Amino acid sequence: MKIAQSFFKYRSYTPIPLVLLLLYQAHPGLPWIVPGFGLLFLGEAIRFWAVRHAGGATRTREVGAPSLVTSGPYGYVRNPLYLGNMFIYAGIVFIASGPWMWELFLIAIIFFTIQYLLIISLEETTLEEMFGEHYESYRKHVGRFIPGLRPWGNTVRPSREHFSIRETLKPEKSTLMNMAMVLILLGGKWLYLHL
């Protein structure tokens, strides 16, 4: 569990080596930039929807939650933030393109799948202790990574339907800034290669 706790605590920093490798080998351009941006926007849309329902509690360094959120995307999949991140990472790999694109795509998917499985095992143990049978029922009916076609029918409504856009943007600001920074660096690499 110690490694899972480390991955959880430093999950914002673990993409840095991959990003540096991507920047080094990047050769942005067609045809991969279009699907890359599509995956990037899809991932951020999933994240934004999830944060609208869970709020700023998603940015904590402590495992746990003030309440069990099962509405919105959480009614379809238990880990929409991690699923959204996977789409974002895949999108950035495609936008970067380059000679090692498929290898880096595979490395990213394998690394983040392992990282998230470790983190999720830690989170699930904690949520089971906190929410007992309700969490067990939720876990039985909602997939870990693969969304269901319909939301889980036994959703518990949060104290309000969802957080406002402003309340959602505040915790999501660092994700948006990190994506913008990587895209600016990739744009700089494109200019360097084409000027």
WOCOR-V119705 format. One record per residue. N is the residue number from 1. BURIAL is b if it has 24 or more other C-alpha atoms within 12 Angstrom, else e. D_LAST is the distance of its C-alpha to the last C-alpha in Angstrom with 2 decimals. Layout:
{{N/BURIAL/D_LAST} {N/BURIAL/D_LAST}}
This chain:
{{1/e/49.49} {2/e/48.02} {3/e/44.71} {4/e/44.61} {5/e/45.23} {6/e/42.39} {7/b/39.97} {8/b/41.27} {9/e/41.02} {10/e/37.48} {11/b/36.08} {12/e/33.39} {13/e/32.04} {14/e/32.34} {15/b/28.97} {16/e/27.09} {17/e/27.03} {18/b/25.83} {19/b/23.01} {20/e/21.92} {21/b/22.11} {22/b/20.16} {23/b/17.30} {24/b/17.40} {25/b/17.38} {26/b/15.37} {27/b/13.16} {28/b/13.52} {29/b/13.91} {30/e/16.82} {31/e/19.73} {32/b/20.42} {33/b/18.82} {34/e/21.67} {35/e/24.56} {36/b/22.93} {37/b/23.06} {38/e/26.50} {39/b/27.78} {40/b/26.35} {41/b/28.14} {42/b/31.24} {43/b/31.45} {44/b/31.16} {45/b/33.69} {46/b/36.11} {47/b/35.67} {48/b/36.18} {49/b/39.29} {50/b/40.63} {51/b/40.17} {52/b/41.88} {53/b/44.91} {54/b/44.87} {55/b/43.55} {56/b/42.40} {57/b/44.63} {58/b/41.72} {59/b/40.00} {60/e/42.90} {61/e/43.07} {62/e/46.67} {63/b/47.56} {64/b/49.68} {65/b/49.76} {66/e/51.98} {67/e/52.78} {68/b/52.14} {69/b/49.67} {70/b/50.29} {71/b/49.16} {72/b/45.94} {73/b/43.66} {74/b/46.06} {75/b/48.61} {76/b/46.43} {77/b/44.92} {78/b/45.89} {79/b/42.43} {80/b/40.09} {81/b/37.87} {82/b/37.22} {83/b/36.77} {84/b/34.20} {85/b/32.38} {86/b/32.30} {87/b/30.61} {88/b/28.05} {89/b/27.30} {90/b/27.10} {91/b/24.75} {92/b/22.34} {93/b/22.51} {94/b/21.68} {95/b/18.77} {96/b/17.32} {97/b/18.13} {98/b/17.31} {99/e/19.74} {100/e/22.46} {101/b/22.46} {102/e/26.11} {103/e/27.35} {104/b/25.90} {105/b/27.32} {106/e/30.68} {107/b/30.57} {108/b/29.84} {109/b/32.64} {110/e/35.10} {111/e/34.45} {112/b/34.68} {113/b/37.64} {114/e/39.49} {115/b/38.64} {116/b/39.71} {117/b/42.84} {118/b/43.89} {119/b/43.25} {120/b/45.01} {121/b/48.04} {122/b/48.38} {123/b/47.99} {124/b/50.42} {125/e/53.06} {126/e/52.80} {127/b/52.88} {128/b/55.86} {129/e/57.70} {130/e/56.91} {131/e/57.53} {132/e/59.84} {133/e/60.99} {134/e/58.75} {135/b/55.65} {136/e/57.23} {137/e/57.83} {138/b/54.28} {139/b/52.89} {140/e/55.15} {141/b/53.99} {142/b/50.24} {143/b/47.73} {144/b/45.67} {145/b/42.28} {146/e/43.20} {147/e/43.99} {148/e/47.24} {149/e/47.48} {150/e/49.78} {151/e/50.01} {152/b/52.73} {153/e/55.90} {154/e/57.21} {155/b/54.51} {156/e/55.57} {157/e/54.33} {158/e/52.71} {159/e/54.38} {160/e/52.18} {161/e/50.27} {162/b/46.82} {163/b/44.95} {164/e/43.40} {165/e/39.68} {166/e/39.62} {167/e/41.56} {168/b/39.21} {169/b/35.99} {170/e/37.34} {171/b/37.52} {172/b/34.46} {173/e/32.29} {174/e/31.15} {175/b/30.08} {176/b/28.06} {177/e/26.46} {178/e/25.63} {179/b/24.05} {180/e/21.99} {181/e/20.86} {182/b/19.84} {183/b/17.98} {184/e/16.11} {185/b/15.25} {186/b/14.18} {187/e/12.00} {188/e/10.45} {189/b/10.10} {190/b/8.52} {191/e/5.75} {192/e/5.69} {193/e/6.00} {194/e/3.79} {195/e/0.00}}
